[in-house]
Amino acid sequence: MTPGFSSRASRARRQGGVVLLFCLIVLVILLIGGVAVMRSTHTSLASAGNLAFRRDLASQGEQAASNVLTAFKSGALKTATLSSASVPSANYSAVELVANDQGIPLVLLVSGSSPSGTDFAGTTFSPTASDLTGATSDVTIRYVIDRLCRAAGTATTSSCVYAPSSSNVTGGSSQLPTSQRPASTISPVYRLSVRVTGARSTQVFLQTSFTRPE
């Protein structure tokens, strides 16, 4: 074997070893990238599943709003004196309930079949209506309604969150002297707070407000 041929063969072997090393490094990088992509995909799927689950619970929670509107129109809250007395059997408080920083009444954050809390005036309020059942047996819906007034009794602009009553006469009468205008009334705002509990103790809170002539 000639010296020139031997030298070329030795360089080829060294180059082949360097190429193999670079190939291994590239394969390791691709493997790490593949693992990262798989984990990212799994995280995205889990997030999408949780979002769909929460949306489903929110949709089921609308059942409470339907029941409450029915109670105001033709049920227990239609004939009740809403301004002066709470109706625990309908989960209704005539006084604003104490809430946390997010505006959720504390009574909804208490566990147990007979939760109790306090209203703005410091009076204990214990709603007794049974929780609603969702689309499946592992979903429960608990709700409370409170009148956003600091005290029971006739709603006033100083003690209640209110909206102009739909019974007020507007239009041309607003141009009349004050003494000749029809009596003005206000409609206090009612707040419906809902807690929907699903599988794995997942909870979704919903709130809406509405008015109703007293």
Disulfide bonds with the S-S distance in Angstrom:
Cys149-Cys160 1.97
